[in-house]
Structures are given as C-alpha cells and as structure tokens.
C-alpha cells in the first residue's frame, strides 16, 4: 500500500520565513485555516494530510522532503490548469469543512481579475431548478450599483427554503462571490431524486441514461458496496426492498454531479466541485462517471474527514473499494462536529 502523511499544522510553523524558500507555507490559506482549527482539537490526527494516490507524474514536484501538502497543492493546481476537476468532499454539517473549502477556493481558484479562464464552482447544494435564482444573482452582480453579497445570493436562491444549514456555508459562498467565480448547480431537483428512488432506471429516458453514463454498470461488487452503505446509513429504519431504488438514485446524483462538473470545466477552463464525501469517492462516485465520459480529464478528490475518539490509526480512515484500494486521493483530518445520533432520530419516526 502506498500512503503518505504529513502534519500540516507542524509544517506551517516548522519552516523559517525565508524569501524564496519553497518549503515555507506561511501564506497558504488552507494551511493557515487548518493550523488555526488544529489548535482547539485534542486528537492526534487533527491537522494531518494523508496522500493515498501516487502523485501525478505531470504535476510539479515538491523540492521539500516528505511534503505532502505541496504535493496536494501542486496536484490541485495542475488539475485546474488543465481543464480538470478538483473535488472537495465534506461532511455537510461541518462548519470546519466549509472554512477549509473557502480557503481552498482562495488558494487554488483562478480569480476574476486574471487574464486566463476562470475556475467555476459547482455546488451539490444548489439544484438545477434553482438556475433561475443563479441567473438573477449574476444579473444583479453585473448591473447593481453596489457589490453583490452572500446575502444576495442566498436571497435569489431562496436558501432559507433549501433544507441546507442556514449560515455555515457563508464563508465558502463569500470566497466564491468575492472572487467573481461562475457558480453552477450540481444536484437534480428533489422530485427527480424521489422518482429515481421509487422507479429505478425507468425514471430516466434511455437517452439521458446514456448521456450521463448510467447505462454502464458499476458491477456487482460496487453495487453491493453502495447498497451496504445505504443500509448502514439508514440504521435499519427502512425496508430492504427500498435499497435498490435508493442506490440508483445515488448513482443518478453522482452522474448528474459529474455532468455538471464536466460542463463547468469545459466552458470555463476548470471546475471545483463542492459535495459530500460519498459523492467524492473515486471508486463509484463522481470521479467514476467522469472517467467513463472523459477518460483524459484530470480529477483530484480531496476528502475532509472528521476524527473519532479512540481511533488514531490514520489508515483506518481511508475509504476503500471492494478490492481494498483507496477511494480518495487525499484526506485532510479535522475535528468532529457535535451532532445527535442520526439513528435515534430515524428510529423515532
């Protein structure tokens, strides 16, 4: 197995501030945010970065020994400079993850003042049927007498009705809005997801299934892994007869997110996808569909992973495919958000 780990917070402060020193990271927004968060985290893994995939041979190499952060940074920049897709996988209710995603946007995305193509940002949290709101926001941003704000974006999207957390995405939205980056919806409308969960592949026209790559089977092992994950996530609170449809709805969302990211990267030069860690899986998530449709497209999947009490073996956190291969390119470890047991809520219904 090929794995590489670095303590990001230590890297930030261990190198002296020397001009021209390639190992000096003091100005890197991601490491600054990660170091700030790590100060309040007692877990030994907080602030660490794990590299699970071998570095891209075409990406610039770090001149620093065992500098996983620079390898991640170079890989991200290489992907975004070659019409590729950078995936930032999150726990949706983690404020820490959204702060780090905001830092990644500031670190990697091409800003509006650049002479080259912009980086588009695709949000799982914005549905196709909210495109009119995005259009209104873009028009307001272009024509209003003042600068558009995050509040304007959320107002046009009717964010308070979206079902997503009220405020914790604000730092990420701020980074995207202030950089003037194009925003794309990533998810399908709720009624389409419900239809796919109920009807399976019959919910989509044949042409749509072929266009999205849904006509290509994952294979029995990956299908079984997907169903097992759904079963565990729902705590035995739903009948097993529903798992097949729910697994297909998950496939539909993965394929649609991949489609949105492909369109955004092709039109704008590159794309960053903001999504949950399950969609960011390289074995059966968005990267799988990108590979089917655009084999030459570069994709890097970065997962922000919450630490767990009593679990200090970094390898134990790595998501794996049925054959044991890592299903992410990089993991960044953060503190764990306080949340109630989701199984208790499901079983109470």
N, C-alpha and C positions, 0 to 999 in steps of 0.2 A: 504493500500500500504506500502511496506517495502522499504525504501530508507535511505541511509546513506551518509553524505557529510563530507569532511574534506578539509581544506585549506592547500594544500601541501606546498606552499611556507612558510607559517607560521610554519608548523611543522618542516621544515628544520632548522629554526633558534630559535625556542622556547625552545628546549631541550638542557640543558648544556652538554658539551662534557665530559662525564664521562665514563671511561672504564667499559665495561660490562653492560652499560645501554641499555636495549632493545629498548627504545624509541628514542635513538639518531640515526639520519639518515644522518649525515654529509657526509658519504662516498657513499651514494646511488646515482648512476649515473642518474637515472630517476628524482629523486627529485632535484638533482643539476641542471639538464638541465631545469626542469620545473620552478624552482625558478629564474634562470637566465632569462628565457623568460618572466616571470611574471613582472619583474622589468620595462619593457618597455610597459606593457599593462595596460591601464587605467580601463578596465572593471572589475567589482567587482567579476566576476566568474573566471577570469583567474587564473590558478594555482589550481583550486579545482578538487577534485576527488569525483565522485559520485558512490556509490555502489548500484546497483539496484536488485541484486540477493542475496539471503541469502548465507552466507559463506558455503563452502564445509565442512561438519562435520568431514571429514578425514584430512583436512588441519590443520597445526599448528595454534593455536590461538594466537593472539597478547596479550601481557601482559599489553599493554597500553590502557587506556580508550579511546574509540571512535577513534581509529587509523585505518582509512580506508586504508591508504597506506600500512600498514603492512599486513592487510587482503588481499589486492591485491597482494602484494609481496609473501605472503605465498601461496596464491591460484595458482599463476603463477608457483612457484617452485614445488608445489605439482603436478600440471598437467605435467610439464616437467620431473618430476622424475618417472612418472607412465605411460610412453609411450603415453602421451596425446598431445594435440594440443593447443597452445596459438595463438590466432588471434589478430593481431594489425591492426585495421581498420583506414584508413587515408582519408584525402582529398588529392587527387593525386598531386595537385599543391601547397601544403603547405610545405614550407621548414621547418617550425617549427615541423610539424608532423614527418618528416624524421629524424630530430635531436633527437626527443624523441624515435622513433623506434630504432635508433642506440644506444641510452642509454639503452633501454630495452634489446637489444641483449647483450650488455656488462654486464648488471645486471643479466640476467636470463639464458642465453645460456651456455651450457657446452663447455668449450674451448678445443682446440685441445690437450693440454698438460695433460688433465685429464685421469685417468685410466678407467673411465666409458664411456659409449656410448656418442657420440656427439649429439648435437641438430642440426637437419637440418633446413635450412631456405628455405621456398617455396615462390616464388615471382609471384604474378599476372602479374607483368611487364615483365616476361620472358615467352615466348611461347614454346610449345612443339617443334616447328620447329627450335628453337634455341638451341636444345640439343647438336648439334654438336659443337657449339661455347663453351658451358659449358665444353664439353669433352676436347676440345683443351686447354681451360684455366686450367683445372685440370692437364692435361699432362704437360703444361708449368710450373705450380706451383710446380709439383713434380720434374721436370728434369732440369729446368733452373738454370743457375749459380747465379742468383740473386732472391730475393724475388719477388713474383708476386704482382702486384699493382692493384688498381681500374682501372687505365688506361688500363692495360692489359685485365681485364675482359670486359670492355666496348668495346675494340677493337675486341675481339673474338665474342662478341655478336652483333657487328655492331650497337651499341647503337644509334649512330647518325641517323640511319635509322628507329629506333623503333617507333618514334612518341611520346615518353615519354620526359618529361623535361630534358634538357641537363645535368645539373650539380646537381640539388638539391637532387638527390638520393645518391650522392657521400659519405656523412657521414655514411649512412646506409650500402652501399657496403663496405666501409672501415672497419666498425666494423665486418662485416661478414668475409671478406677476411683475416683480421689480426688475427681473432680468429681461422681460419682454418676450418670453418664450411662448411659442404656439402651444395651445392646450387641446388635447384630443380626448374624446370619450372612449373608454375601453370596454365597458360592460354592455350587455344586452338588456333590454327592458325587463322588468320583473315578470310581466305576463308571459314573455317568451321563455324565461327560465322555468316558470311553473309548467308551461306547456311541454317543454322538453323533459322535465322530470316525470310528467304524467304519461306522455306518449312515446318517449324514447326517440329513435331516429325518424319515426314517422312525423314528428313535429316540424321537420325541416324538409324543404323541397330538395330533390335529388341534386339540382344544380348548385344549391347552397352548400350541401354536404360536400360535394366535390371541390367547390371553390375554397372551402375552409380546411380541406384535408381530413374531414370527418369520415370519408369513405375508406381511409387507410386504417386498418385495425391496429390497436395498440399491441395486441397479442394477449394470450390468456394469463400470463404471469402479471403483466401490468394491470390488466382488467381486475384481476383478483386483488392486487395490492390496493387499487383505488376503492374497491368495494369494502375491503377490510378497514381502510381509513375512515370511510363514511360511517361504518358500523360503530367504530370506536368513538368517533366524534359525537355520535347521537346517543351514546350511553344506553343502548338497548331500549330507547323510548319510542322507536318507530318499528313497524313490521319489516321483516327481511324482504318481503315482496316488493318493497319500495326502493330497495338499494340499487337495482339495475337502472331504473329511470333516473335516480339521483346521480348515479355515476355518469350517465350520458349527459345530464345537464351540466355536470362539472366539465366533461370533455368539450361541450359546446362553448362554455365560458372560456376555457383555455384557448380553444381555436379562434374564438372571436377576439380575445385579447391579443393573440398573435397577429391576427389580421389587422387590427388597429395599429399595432406597433410597426408592422411592415409598411402600411400605408404612410404612417407618420415619418418613418425613417427615409422612405423613398422620396417623399415630397420635400422634406426639409433638410436632409443630409444625415440625420441620425435621430435616435429616439431614446428616451429614458422611460421605462415602464414602472409605474408605482402600483404594486399589487401585493397580495398576501403571499406568504411563503409557500403555500401549497401550489399556487399558480406558477411560482418561480422555480419549481422543481425541474431539473434538466432531463429527467428520465421520462416523464409523462405530462409535464406542464407546458407552459408557453414555449420554451425552447424546442420541445419535441416538434411542435407544429411549424415553427419557423424552419427547422431543418427539413421537414418534408416539402415545404413550399419554396424555400430559397436556400438550398444547400450551401451556397457560397456566402451567405450572410453571417457576419460575426455576431455572437451573442455571449455576454458575460452575465452570469447570475450571482448576485450578492444577496445573501440572506442575513438579516439581523435576527439574532437568536437570543432569547431570554435564558439566563442561567437558572438553575434549580438547586435548592438547598440539598446538600449531601451528594451532589453529582458534580464531581470535579475532573473527571476524565474527559478531556476535550474530544476524543474520538467518539465517545458515546453520543454526542450531539449531532453527528454527521447524518443527514438523511441519506438513505441508500435505496438503490433499485433492487429488484428481486434477486439479482446476482451478487449483491454486496458492493457494487460500485457507488461512489459518492454521487449524490443527485443535486449538488450545488458546486459552484466554482470557488466561492469564498464564504466563510461565516464570520460575522462580527458579533461578539458577545456583549450583551448589555444586561442591566439589572432587570428584575422581573416585576411587572406591574401587579399591584394588588387587585384581585378580582374574585368574586364569589365562584364557587364550584358550579360550572355550567350544567353538570349532570343533575344537580339538585333541582335547578330551575326546570329542566326538561321533564324530569320525572314527576314534577308537581303539576304539570299541565294535564 
